Amino acid sequence: MTAVQLQPVRSVPPDYHHFKKIGSEEVHTIEAYERTVSGTPYNDPQRQFSTNTYTERRTYGRDENGELVVKIEKDISKGHARSDA
């Protein structure tokens, strides 16, 4: 049985210039948060819940040294109009 060694992936800013694209994907993410707001020794603490949703595009590529890198763009749906004509 042969062991496969995974390459580390380094994140780069979206305006990174030395980049050769090898693939991309869009991911819809929902983050959920819970925090304790108040409480006393005589009653249960009150909890507050919140969520954050966003879509991000992950573009995979290689930099000038051939290392695997990923560009992450968040909220791609806000600034781009899409036409299905």
C-alpha positions in Angstrom: 0.0 0.0 0.0 1.4 3.4 -1.0 1.0 6.4 1.2 -0.1 9.6 -0.5 1.4 12.8 0.9 -0.8 15.8 0.5 0.7 19.1 -0.5 0.1 22.1 1.8 -2.1 24.7 0.3 -1.2 28.4 0.8 -3.9 31.1 0.7 -3.1 34.2 -1.4 -4.9 37.5 -1.9 -7.3 37.8 -4.9 -5.0 40.3 -6.6 -2.0 37.9 -6.6 -0.4 38.1 -10.0 1.9 35.0 -10.2 -0.8 32.4 -10.5 -1.5 29.6 -13.0 -5.2 28.5 -12.6 -5.8 24.8 -12.3 -9.5 24.7 -11.1 -12.1 26.5 -9.0 -15.2 25.9 -7.0 -18.0 28.0 -5.4 -19.0 27.3 -1.8 -22.0 28.5 0.1 -21.1 28.8 3.8 -23.4 29.2 6.9 -21.6 30.1 10.1 -23.6 29.7 13.3 -22.7 31.4 16.6 -23.9 31.0 20.2 -23.0 33.2 23.1 -24.0 33.4 26.7 -25.7 36.8 27.4 -26.5 36.6 31.1 -27.3 34.3 34.0 -27.4 34.0 37.7 -26.7 31.2 40.2 -30.5 30.7 40.4 -31.5 30.4 36.8 -30.0 29.2 33.5 -27.9 31.5 31.5 -29.6 33.2 28.5 -28.1 32.4 25.1 -28.1 34.5 22.0 -27.8 32.8 18.5 -26.7 34.4 15.3 -25.8 33.3 11.8 -23.7 34.6 8.9 -24.1 33.3 5.4 -21.9 34.0 2.4 -20.7 32.6 -0.8 -17.0 32.3 -1.7 -15.1 31.3 -4.8 -12.0 29.2 -4.3 -9.6 29.3 -7.2 -6.8 26.8 -7.1 -3.5 27.2 -8.9 0.2 27.2 -8.7 2.5 30.1 -8.0 5.8 30.9 -9.7 7.6 28.2 -7.6 5.1 25.5 -8.6 3.5 25.4 -5.1 -0.2 24.9 -4.7 -2.0 28.1 -3.7 -5.7 29.1 -3.4 -7.4 32.5 -3.9 -10.5 33.0 -1.9 -13.1 35.7 -2.9 -16.0 36.2 -0.4 -19.5 37.4 -1.2 -19.0 36.9 -5.0 -22.8 37.1 -5.5 -23.1 40.7 -4.2 -21.1 42.5 -6.9 -21.7 40.4 -10.0 -24.8 40.4 -12.1 -25.5 37.1 -13.9 -27.4 36.9 -17.2 -28.7 33.5 -18.3 -29.5 34.5 -21.9 
